[in-house]
Structure formats: C-alpha cells, structure tokens
Amino acid sequence: MVGPPAPPAEPNVAAGEEEAMPLEEVARHIQTEAWEHQEEAWAGDYDGRQHWSMREVYRLHRDRLQDATGCFDRVAAMVSMSAVSTSPFSRLDPLLLARIAEFVLSLGPSVVMLLASQEPPRKVHHSLTFAARKRPLLGFELSAGDWDCVSVDMDLGRVVCHDGRMHRSGRRLEMLQKMYMVDKAFDHTVDDEQFFQEVVNPLLLHAKQGEGASLVCYGQTGTGKTHTLRGSLDRLSRELVGTELSLMFFEVHGKKCYDLLQERKEVALRADSSERVHVRGAVTKTLTPSAAEDLMQVLEEALALRTSEATERNPMSSRSHAICCLELAGGGVLRLVDLAGSERNYETHYMSAQQHRESAEINCSLMALKDCFREHAKLIRKKPGRPPYRASRLTQVLRSCFTDPNHRTVILATLSPTATDLIHSGNSLHHVTQMSVQLSNRRGETAIFLPLAEFQADRPVWEWSTEEVHSWLAVADGGRFANLVLPPHITGASLLRLSSMGLANVFAGDLRQARVEDEGQAWNEAADEEAGARIGRRLFAAIRREAIRWLSDDQQLPGIPWAPWHAAQDDPNQGEEANEEGQGQEEQEEANEEGQGQEEQEE
C-alpha cells in the first residue's frame, strides 16, 4: 500500500539534534496525491481494503490452501468411516489414525478435533433449533478465483471454516480450522424443496395445531437469506391452498415500522395489558387461496416494497427486517423473519451519514435479538433469566419467541462458502452457537501449518549445500522447523554429524558481537532446556528419515563415522554408539536413551 509521505524535516535543525513532531500532526490523516491514487486503485473490482496478509495469501497461495481443504475433507471421511463397524478404519485406534494423518497429511490435530464431534448435538429443548445453510459458489466468485472453504457434515451437524493466512513469521502458511456444531446443517447441494420439508414444514404443522412458530434468517448480506425466504413462501403458498388464513407483512426499518401491504404506510407498535405486541395501523388481509398464485402474488407485491440499497457488498442489500405473519384458522401463527444483512467495516466505506446511522440501528437490533435468545436459553435450562425484548422494535415484535414455552423457533445462519467472506461466515456461526451453551461448549479450533514452498531433493542429504538445508527446513514435517535458525554455513553432512543432543545445543543462547563493528551486540534467544531437547529430538528424527531414503541395506554415509543406518534402525544402541565414539560416558548414555526413544517413534 502506498501511504502518505512523511512531512519533510525542518532544514534548520542542528546536527545531532532531533525535533519532535507534534502528536496532532503525526495523527492527522493527510489526503495527499499518493493517497488519492491508492483510493482510485481500490475503487475497482479488486477490493484493496482487505487485510494485506489475507489478500496476498489468496492471490499467491490459493492452490495450496485449496489442497489443504481437500486433505481435511479426506481425513474427515476417514474419521467418519472409523465409526462404522463394517469399515476397515473401525479397527484402527483413534490415536493411530491421528498419527497416520499427521505423517501423511500433517493433519493429526484435525483428527483429534473431528473425533470430539462424532456425535451430533443433543437437543436440550424442542422449542429452539439452531441451523446453518451454505449457499453454492456463484459465477462471478468462480471467475474471480474464489473457492469453497467451508466444510459441512449434514449427518453430524458440523460446520468447519478453513481460514488460511500468512503466519506472522512470514515463512509459512497457517490454516485455522474452526469447528461449529449446530442442530441441523445443510450444504450447497440442498435445494429449497428439501430445506422446506426438513425445516419449514414442521413449523407449519405446529402452527396448524394452534401454536406459534418462527423461522429467523440471520447472516451476512448476500448469503441467501432472502432467497431462503422466497423459496419457503413459494412452497407455503402451495401447502396452504384452500386454507383460510390472515396475512400481515411489515418491515422494521431502524426505529420505525412500515406496512408492506399498504404501500409502506408507517405503523406503530403497541403493547396491551398482557404485554402482547400489536402492529397498530397495519392491514390484515384475510383470504382463502384457491391456487398457489393467489397468495404468492400478494407476497411478491409486498416483497417488492421492501427497503433495499446497493452496497459495496451486495447490489440489492436488504436494509430492513422483513416479518411475514400467517395466522391460520385454528389460531396458530407461522412467522418468517428475514433479518437485515450485516457487513464488514471496509464494505461501508462509501456510506453516507444517514446510511451509517441506519447500519448502527440494524446492528443494535441484532445484538438485542442475540441477548434475548441467550436469556431464553437460560429459561429453557430452568435458570433465572429475563429476555430484554424491549431493547428494540425487532425484539418487541418477536416477543413470543422468548416468552411462550410452546413457541417453536428455528434460527438459521446463512453462510457464504468463499474465502473472501469467511470472516463473516465464522461470525455468523459464532453468534448463533453462542445463543446455546451446549453448542458453544462444542466449538473447536486447531491450527495447521503449511510450508510456503515445495522442496524435492535430487541428491542425498550428505551432499546438500547450505541453501538446500534451509529449503528442507522450511518444508520438513509440514513446516514444523520453518522458524528455526541454524548456524551459518551448515551443510547436510555437518547436520548429520550432530546427535539429537548436539542439535539441542545448537539453540543455546549467548551474547555475541555483531557481524559489523558499529552494530553493537546481538543476543541469540534460546528456548528452555526441555524445549531445546524436544526440538533436537524432532529435528534428529526428521533428518534421519530423510537420510534413510537414500541408503541401501549395506551402505554407510560417505565420509561420516556412522554405522549403517538400517542397522541402527533395528538396534538403536549400536547406531548411537557408533555415532558417539570418542565422547564421554555421560554423553554415551544420553545417546542410548535417545536411540531407544527414536525406535519407539519409528515403530
């Protein structure tokens, strides 16, 4: 990014003196020509306001992150098959399965996380259901090079977000795998008909029994909330043919309410003596549709009046909460709620002051809604709680969701599969699962490190140059040693001459003179003794495995006083004794212990 240039220094400052710049001058944002040029570059299709590390990762390392996501899906399939009694994987010990995944794909921690989610969540109460639905990739997203980084297991209700970014060291990639558990999960292969039958139709049957039911769609703008609402209304129109009903359709826009059946006439919310909220001034249409088109035509006309604006994220972003109430003849009420979409800060860069105020009101109402559901979850668990439904107009309308024990509510988190929108998808899942203590306790996260580059050795280890040693360190064991700094000019042969304890001693800290006289002194920071020994053992095992690949059964390392490595693999004491010839008895015993531990690791 090209930032504004620093103000020029004062020419009359004496040599050796520095004049402090006023704080207000430093903090002031100066719109220079370079700043305007950068803003103009950001105004195109390529969104430059994203964090640079994420942007660079997506552009440069897209293929590697996609491969890591695909490897996770394969490991998830292995873990799922291990729970099937007829599968060969069921005979594997879970820890052994994790070791295999770690050795082949460097995904051992992912297996441990997946094993903890092999059972779907147990519903605490039938009145509240948490669901998630992922939409498919769109054409413009595929053209822009975006990819699917959200994995959904419909059987277990598990959603995993793969958040790939550059590690702060700049030497490797970091893939954060964030796991969320919900009561129902739907991937991109689920169409509107299947979603209706599994989610909306049970709510309709409950309403036909004279009770209340609600579907609340929550998520980022552009993730399919309005699409889900339209698909559900279309199928409800077919199910309600020949059924007498009363229809009310209005929107909550900021602190005001508008009737969508009366050309957006402003209406008021009023509560009666029993604290039931009524929409005063709203029209209620009573009809008995003879065909699905009769009801759907009224609904389409109402949806066309809903407030929407073009934002930087979505050209048709809904900026209000739409609420459709269908009251059936038996007194039951089915309510479908399409909440306004949330947006990130950089996606509101060109909003006017009025739009910012409206966005703040939307966020306040969403926060109040989440607080109400959290308090409602406490009441379900027989704990004291009071939903703050008076905090916003939205929660006042949905009061029965929090206070009526027979009211059934489905909270649906709509998700975008793209890496660009992953932050918002994770936030939606986080907020929805936070409404349930049981689901929030089952969240999981693990970090997988990926090397930045591939290294394929074309000659034996003992012939490696210093550059080849550093290249191998960056990718060995999935990048585990990418942050290690070895002494300068170390080659493959000199690396092989070191034992595990010798490698541990490489990381000892000391104060030394810098390479140039006027640079002062430099401190090599060392890990503690236990950590250094652990690093030495792991690096020793990694370089040993690499060397074994280049040796035949009776071959020795040329010019290195080591016994044949394959013999050392069968008898670690023999190999370590040959390696530690000429060293003291104390070091010899340490080497023997190291060899025995290495044999266990190899097995």
C-alpha positions in Angstrom: 0.0 0.0 0.0 1.3 3.5 -0.9 0.7 5.7 2.2 1.0 9.4 2.6 4.6 10.6 2.6 6.2 11.8 5.9 6.3 15.6 6.3 9.7 17.0 5.4 12.2 17.6 8.1 13.0 21.2 9.2 16.1 22.4 7.4 17.4 24.4 10.4 17.8 21.6 12.9 21.4 21.4 14.2 23.4 18.3 13.5 22.9 15.5 16.1 19.6 17.1 17.3 16.1 15.8 16.5 13.0 18.0 16.7 9.9 16.1 17.9 6.9 16.4 15.6 3.7 17.4 17.3 1.4 14.5 18.1 -1.6 16.1 16.3 0.5 16.5 13.2 1.5 12.8 13.3 -2.0 11.6 13.9 -3.6 13.8 11.3 -4.6 11.9 8.1 -3.3 13.9 5.1 -5.0 13.3 1.8 -2.1 13.6 -0.5 -1.9 12.8 -4.2 -0.5 9.3 -3.4 -3.4 8.7 -1.1 -5.9 9.7 -3.8 -4.1 7.4 -6.3 -4.4 4.5 -3.9 -8.1 5.1 -3.3 -8.6 5.2 -7.1 -6.9 1.8 -7.4 -9.1 0.4 -4.7 -12.2 1.6 -6.4 -12.2 -1.3 -8.9 -13.4 -4.8 -8.7 -10.3 -5.8 -6.7 -11.1 -4.9 -3.0 -7.9 -3.4 -1.7 -9.3 -2.7 1.8 -8.9 -6.2 3.0 -6.0 -7.1 5.2 -2.9 -7.4 3.1 -1.9 -10.8 4.5 -5.2 -12.3 3.6 -5.2 -10.7 0.2 -1.7 -11.9 -0.6 -2.4 -15.4 0.6 -5.5 -15.7 -1.6 -3.6 -14.4 -4.6 -0.3 -16.2 -4.3 -1.2 -19.4 -2.3 -4.7 -20.2 -3.4 -3.8 -23.7 -4.8 -2.0 -24.7 -1.6 -4.9 -23.6 0.6 -7.4 -25.5 -1.6 -5.3 -28.6 -1.4 -5.2 -28.3 2.4 -9.0 -28.0 2.5 -9.4 -31.1 0.3 -7.0 -33.1 2.5 -9.2 -32.1 5.5 -12.3 -33.5 3.7 -10.5 -36.8 3.1 -9.4 -37.0 6.7 -13.0 -36.2 7.8 -14.2 -39.1 5.6 -11.7 -41.4 7.3 -12.8 -40.4 10.8 -16.5 -40.8 9.8 -15.8 -44.3 8.5 -14.0 -45.3 11.7 -17.4 -45.0 13.4 -18.9 -47.6 11.0 -18.4 -51.2 12.4 -18.1 -52.7 8.9 -15.4 -50.3 7.8 -11.7 -51.3 8.0 -11.0 -48.0 9.7 -13.1 -49.1 12.6 -10.3 -51.4 13.7 -7.8 -48.6 13.9 -7.1 -47.0 17.3 -8.1 -43.3 17.2 -4.6 -42.2 18.2 -3.1 -44.4 15.5 -5.4 -42.8 13.0 -4.2 -39.3 14.1 -0.6 -40.5 13.7 -1.3 -41.7 10.2 -3.0 -38.4 9.3 -0.1 -36.4 10.8 2.5 -38.5 8.9 0.8 -38.4 5.5 -1.0 -35.0 5.5 0.2 -33.2 8.7 -3.4 -33.2 9.9 -3.0 -35.1 13.2 -4.6 -32.2 15.2 -7.6 -32.2 12.9 -8.3 -35.8 13.6 -8.3 -35.1 17.3 -10.8 -32.3 16.8 -13.0 -34.3 14.5 -13.1 -37.3 16.9 -14.6 -34.9 19.5 -17.5 -34.2 17.2 -18.5 -37.7 16.1 -21.9 -37.4 17.9 -24.5 -34.9 16.9 -25.6 -32.3 19.5 -28.3 -33.5 21.9 -31.3 -31.1 21.8 -32.0 -29.6 25.2 -35.5 -28.4 24.3 -37.7 -28.9 21.3 -38.7 -25.2 21.2 -35.4 -23.8 19.9 -33.4 -25.2 16.9 -30.2 -23.8 15.5 -29.4 -24.5 11.9 -26.9 -23.4 9.2 -27.2 -23.4 5.4 -24.3 -22.9 3.0 -25.1 -21.5 -0.4 -23.2 -22.6 -3.6 -20.4 -20.6 -5.2 -21.7 -18.0 -7.7 -20.4 -17.4 -11.2 -18.6 -14.2 -10.5 -16.9 -15.7 -7.5 -15.5 -18.6 -9.6 -14.4 -16.1 -12.2 -12.5 -14.1 -9.5 -10.7 -17.3 -8.4 -12.5 -17.7 -5.1 -13.0 -21.2 -3.7 -15.1 -23.2 -1.2 -13.5 -23.1 2.2 -16.5 -24.2 4.4 -16.9 -28.0 5.0 -20.4 -29.2 6.1 -21.3 -32.6 7.6 -25.1 -32.8 7.4 -25.3 -36.0 9.4 -23.4 -34.7 12.4 -24.5 -31.0 12.2 -20.8 -29.9 11.9 -19.5 -26.9 10.0 -15.8 -26.3 9.7 -14.4 -23.0 8.4 -10.9 -23.1 6.9 -9.2 -19.8 7.5 -5.9 -19.7 5.6 -3.5 -16.8 6.2 0.2 -15.9 6.3 1.9 -16.8 9.6 3.3 -13.7 11.4 6.8 -15.1 10.8 6.3 -14.8 7.0 7.9 -18.2 6.5 4.8 -20.5 6.3 1.1 -20.5 5.9 -1.3 -21.0 8.8 -4.6 -22.8 8.3 -7.0 -22.2 11.2 -9.8 -24.8 11.2 -12.7 -23.6 13.2 -15.4 -26.1 14.0 -19.0 -25.3 15.0 -21.8 -27.7 15.9 -25.5 -27.0 15.1 -28.7 -28.9 15.4 -29.2 -29.0 11.6 -26.6 -28.3 8.9 -27.2 -28.0 5.1 -24.6 -27.8 2.4 -24.8 -26.3 -1.1 -26.4 -29.4 -2.5 -29.6 -29.0 -0.6 -32.3 -27.3 -2.7 -35.2 -25.2 -1.5 -37.6 -28.2 -1.6 -35.5 -30.3 0.8 -34.9 -27.4 3.1 -38.7 -26.7 3.2 -39.5 -30.3 4.1 -36.9 -30.6 6.9 -37.2 -27.1 8.4 -40.3 -25.1 7.4 -42.9 -27.9 7.1 -42.5 -29.0 10.7 -43.1 -25.4 11.8 -46.3 -25.3 9.6 -47.6 -28.4 11.2 -47.0 -27.0 14.6 -48.9 -23.8 13.6 -51.8 -25.9 12.3 -52.1 -27.3 15.8 -52.9 -23.8 17.1 -49.4 -22.9 18.3 -46.8 -20.3 17.3 -43.7 -21.0 15.1 -41.0 -18.8 13.6 -38.2 -19.0 11.2 -35.5 -16.4 11.7 -32.9 -16.0 8.9 -29.6 -14.4 10.1 -26.3 -13.8 8.3 -24.2 -11.6 6.1 -25.7 -9.7 3.2 -25.6 -11.8 0.0 -25.6 -15.2 1.7 -29.1 -16.3 0.7 -31.5 -15.1 3.5 -34.0 -13.5 1.1 -33.6 -16.4 -1.3 -34.5 -18.8 1.5 -37.5 -16.7 2.5 -38.8 -16.6 -1.1 -38.4 -20.3 -1.5 -40.2 -21.0 1.7 -43.0 -18.6 0.9 -43.4 -20.2 -2.6 -43.9 -23.7 -1.1 -46.1 -22.4 1.7 -48.4 -20.9 -0.9 -48.8 -24.4 -2.4 -49.3 -26.1 1.0 -52.0 -23.5 2.1 -54.2 -23.8 -1.0 -57.8 -24.0 0.3 -56.9 -22.9 3.8 -58.4 -19.8 5.4 -55.7 -17.5 6.7 -54.9 -13.9 7.7 -51.8 -12.3 6.3 -49.7 -9.4 7.8 -46.5 -8.3 6.2 -44.4 -5.4 7.5 -40.8 -4.3 7.9 -38.8 -2.8 10.8 -36.5 -0.1 9.5 -34.5 1.5 12.2 -36.9 2.7 14.9 -39.9 2.8 12.6 -42.3 0.1 11.2 -43.8 0.2 7.7 -46.7 -1.9 6.4 -45.8 -3.6 3.1 -49.4 -4.4 2.3 -50.3 -0.6 2.4 -47.6 0.9 0.2 -45.2 1.2 3.1 -47.5 3.1 5.3 -45.9 3.9 8.7 -47.4 1.9 11.6 -46.8 1.8 15.3 -46.1 -1.0 17.8 -48.3 -1.1 20.9 -48.5 -3.5 23.8 -51.7 -4.5 25.6 -52.2 -5.2 29.3 -50.8 -8.7 28.9 -47.7 -7.3 27.1 -48.7 -8.7 23.8 -47.3 -6.5 21.0 -49.7 -5.4 18.2 -48.9 -3.6 15.0 -51.3 -0.7 15.2 -52.5 0.6 11.8 -51.3 -2.4 9.8 -53.8 -4.1 7.5 -54.6 -7.8 7.8 -55.7 -9.5 4.6 -57.9 -12.5 5.0 -58.1 -14.9 2.1 -58.6 -18.5 1.2 -56.3 -19.1 -1.8 -57.7 -21.3 -4.5 -54.3 -21.6 -6.1 -50.8 -21.0 -5.0 -50.5 -17.9 -7.3 -53.3 -16.1 -5.3 -51.2 -16.0 -2.1 -47.8 -15.7 -3.8 -48.9 -12.6 -5.8 -49.7 -10.7 -2.6 -46.4 -11.7 -1.1 -44.4 -10.7 -4.2 -46.0 -7.3 -4.2 -45.1 -6.8 -0.5 -41.5 -8.0 -1.0 -41.1 -5.5 -3.9 -41.8 -2.7 -1.5 -39.1 -3.7 1.0 -36.3 -1.3 1.6 -33.1 -2.3 -0.2 -30.0 -0.4 -1.3 -26.9 -1.0 -3.3 -23.9 -1.5 -1.0 -20.3 -2.4 -1.7 -21.0 -6.0 -0.9 -24.5 -6.5 -2.5 -26.2 -4.5 -5.2 -29.6 -5.4 -3.7 -28.9 -5.5 0.0 -31.9 -5.6 2.3 -31.7 -2.7 4.8 -34.7 -3.7 7.0 -36.0 -6.6 8.9 -39.0 -8.1 7.0 -41.6 -10.0 9.0 -44.3 -12.1 7.4 -47.1 -13.4 9.7 -49.5 -16.1 8.6 -52.4 -16.7 11.1 -54.3 -19.9 10.4 -57.9 -20.6 11.1 -57.1 -22.6 14.2 -55.3 -19.6 15.8 -51.8 -20.8 15.1 -49.3 -18.3 13.7 -46.4 -19.0 11.4 -43.9 -16.2 11.2 -41.0 -15.9 8.7 -38.3 -13.3 9.5 -35.7 -12.1 7.1 -33.2 -10.0 9.1 -31.1 -7.2 7.5 -27.7 -8.4 6.4 -24.5 -7.5 8.3 -21.5 -6.0 6.6 -17.8 -5.5 7.4 -16.3 -2.1 8.1 -14.5 -1.8 4.8 -17.7 -2.7 3.0 -19.3 0.5 4.3 -16.6 2.8 3.1 -18.8 4.9 0.8 -21.9 5.0 3.0 -23.5 8.4 3.8 -24.0 9.6 7.3 -27.7 8.5 7.2 -26.7 5.1 5.9 -24.2 4.7 8.8 -26.9 5.6 11.3 -29.3 3.0 9.8 -26.5 0.4 9.8 -25.9 1.2 13.5 -29.6 0.7 14.3 -29.5 -2.6 12.4 -26.6 -3.8 14.5 -28.2 -2.7 17.7 -31.4 -4.6 16.9 -29.4 -7.7 16.1 -27.4 -7.5 19.3 -30.7 -7.2 21.2 -32.0 -10.2 19.4 -29.0 -12.3 20.4 -29.3 -11.2 24.0 -32.9 -12.2 24.1 -32.2 -15.7 22.8 -29.4 -16.1 25.3 -31.7 -15.3 28.1 -34.4 -17.6 26.6 -31.8 -20.4 26.6 -31.3 -19.8 30.4 -35.1 -20.2 30.9 -35.0 -23.4 29.0 -32.4 -24.7 31.3 -34.6 -23.7 34.3 -32.2 -20.9 35.3 -33.2 -17.3 36.1 -33.3 -15.0 33.1 -35.3 -12.2 31.6 -35.1 -11.6 27.8 -34.7 -7.8 27.2 -37.2 -7.7 24.4 -38.0 -4.0 25.0 -34.4 -3.1 23.7 -35.5 -2.8 20.1 -38.5 -2.8 17.8 -37.5 -6.1 16.4 -37.4 -7.9 19.7 -40.7 -6.4 20.7 -42.3 -7.9 17.6 -40.7 -11.3 18.2 -41.5 -11.3 21.9 -43.4 -14.6 21.8 -40.2 -16.4 20.6 -38.7 -15.7 24.0 -41.6 -15.8 26.4 -44.0 -18.5 25.1 -42.7 -22.0 26.1 -44.8 -23.7 23.3 -43.5 -21.4 20.6 -41.1 -23.2 18.2 -38.3 -21.2 16.7 -35.6 -22.1 14.1 -32.6 -19.7 13.9 -30.9 -20.2 10.5 -27.4 -18.9 9.9 -26.9 -18.4 6.2 -23.3 -18.9 5.1 -21.1 -17.9 2.1 -18.6 -20.6 1.1 -16.0 -18.2 -0.2 -12.6 -17.4 1.4 -13.4 -13.7 0.9 -16.5 -13.9 3.1 -15.0 -16.4 5.6 -14.7 -13.8 8.4 -18.5 -13.1 8.2 -19.4 -16.8 7.9 -17.4 -17.5 11.1 -19.0 -14.6 12.9 -22.5 -15.8 12.0 -21.8 -19.3 13.3 -20.1 -17.9 16.4 -23.1 -15.6 17.3 -25.7 -18.3 16.6 -23.9 -21.0 18.6 -23.3 -18.5 21.4 -27.1 -18.5 22.0 -26.8 -22.1 23.2 -24.4 -23.0 26.0 -24.3 -26.6 24.8 -23.3 -25.6 21.2 -20.8 -23.0 22.3 -19.1 -25.6 24.5 -18.6 -27.9 21.5 -16.8 -25.3 19.4 -13.3 -26.3 18.4 -10.3 -24.8 16.7 -6.9 -26.1 15.6 -4.0 -24.7 13.6 -2.3 -26.4 10.7 1.0 -25.1 9.4 1.7 -25.3 5.7 5.2 -24.7 4.1 5.4 -21.9 1.6 7.2 -23.9 -1.0 7.8 -27.5 -2.0 11.3 -29.0 -1.8 12.2 -32.1 -3.7 15.7 -33.3 -3.0 17.6 -34.5 -6.1 20.6 -35.8 -4.2 21.4 -37.4 -0.9 21.3 -35.4 2.4 25.1 -35.6 2.9 25.6 -33.7 -0.4 23.3 -30.9 0.4 24.5 -27.3 0.4 23.6 -24.7 3.0 20.8 -23.4 0.8 19.3 -26.9 0.4 19.4 -27.4 4.1 17.4 -24.2 4.7 15.0 -25.1 1.9 14.4 -28.6 3.5 13.9 -27.0 7.0 11.1 -24.8 5.6 9.0 -27.9 4.5 10.1 -30.7 6.7 7.3 -32.2 8.8 4.8 -29.8 7.4 6.9 -26.7 8.1 7.4 -27.6 11.8 11.0 -26.3 11.6 10.4 -23.3 9.4 11.2 -20.8 12.2 14.4 -22.5 13.3 17.7 -20.6 12.6 20.7 -22.9 12.2 24.3 -21.7 12.4 25.6 -20.2 9.2 27.3 -22.3 6.6 25.9 -25.6 7.9 25.6 -28.3 5.2 23.8 -31.6 5.0 27.0 -33.5 6.0 27.6 -31.3 9.1 23.9 -31.6 10.1 24.2 -35.4 10.0 27.3 -35.4 12.2 25.2 -33.9 15.1 23.3 -36.1 17.5 20.0 -35.2 19.0 21.7 -33.6 22.0 24.1 -31.8 19.7 21.2 -30.4 17.7 19.6 -29.3 21.0 22.8 -27.5 22.0 22.7 -25.6 18.7 19.8 -23.5 20.1 21.7 -22.4 23.2 21.6 -18.6 23.8 24.6 -16.4 24.1 25.7 -12.8 23.8 28.0 -12.3 20.9 29.4 -9.4 18.9 27.5 -8.4 15.8 29.0 -9.1 12.4 29.8 -5.4 11.8 31.7 -3.3 14.4 29.2 -0.5 14.7 26.2 -2.8 15.1 26.9 -3.5 18.8 26.0 -6.9 20.2 23.3 -9.4 19.3 21.6 -11.9 21.7 20.6 -15.3 20.4 17.5 -16.1 22.4 17.3 -19.8 23.4 14.4 -22.0 24.3 14.4 -23.5 27.8 16.4 -26.8 28.2 13.4 -29.1 27.9 12.1 -27.3 24.7 15.6 -27.3 23.2 15.9 -31.1 23.8 12.5 -31.7 22.3 13.4 -29.6 19.2 16.7 -31.5 18.9 14.9 -34.9 19.1 12.4 -34.0 16.4 14.9 -32.5 14.1 17.2 -35.5 14.6 14.3 -37.8 13.7 13.4 -35.8 10.6 16.9 -35.7 9.2 17.4 -39.4 9.9 14.2 -40.3 8.0 15.4 -38.2 5.1 18.8 -39.9 5.1 17.4 -43.4 5.2 15.5 -42.8 1.9 18.9 -42.5 0.2 20.7 -45.5 1.7 20.7 -49.1 0.6 20.8 -52.0 3.1 24.6 -52.2 3.4 25.5 -48.6 2.6 27.2 -46.2 5.0 27.2 -42.4 4.9 30.3 -41.4 2.9 33.0 -39.7 4.9 30.8 -39.7 8.1 31.7 -42.0 11.0 28.2 -43.5 11.4 27.3 -47.2 11.3 24.8 -48.3 8.6 21.5 -46.5 9.3 19.3 -49.5 8.6 21.3 -51.5 11.3 20.8 -48.6 13.6 17.1 -48.7 12.9 17.0 -52.3 14.1 19.4 -51.8 17.0 19.4 -48.1 18.1 22.1 -48.7 20.7 24.5 -49.8 18.0 23.9 -46.8 15.8 24.2 -44.3 18.6 27.4 -45.9 20.0 29.0 -45.6 16.6 27.8 -42.1 16.3 29.1 -41.0 19.8 32.5 -42.7 19.5 35.1 -40.6 21.3 32.6 -38.8 23.5 32.3 -39.2 27.3 30.4 -41.9 29.1 27.7 -39.4 30.1 27.0 -38.4 26.6 27.0 -42.0 25.5 24.2 -42.9 27.9 22.2 -39.9 26.7 22.6 -41.1 23.1 21.5 -44.6 24.0 18.3 -43.3 25.6 17.8 -41.1 22.6 18.1 -44.1 20.3 15.5 -46.1 22.3 13.1 -43.3 22.1 13.7 -43.0 18.4 12.9 -46.6 17.9 9.6 -46.2 19.6 8.8 -43.2 17.4 9.8 -45.1 14.2 7.6 -48.1 15.2 
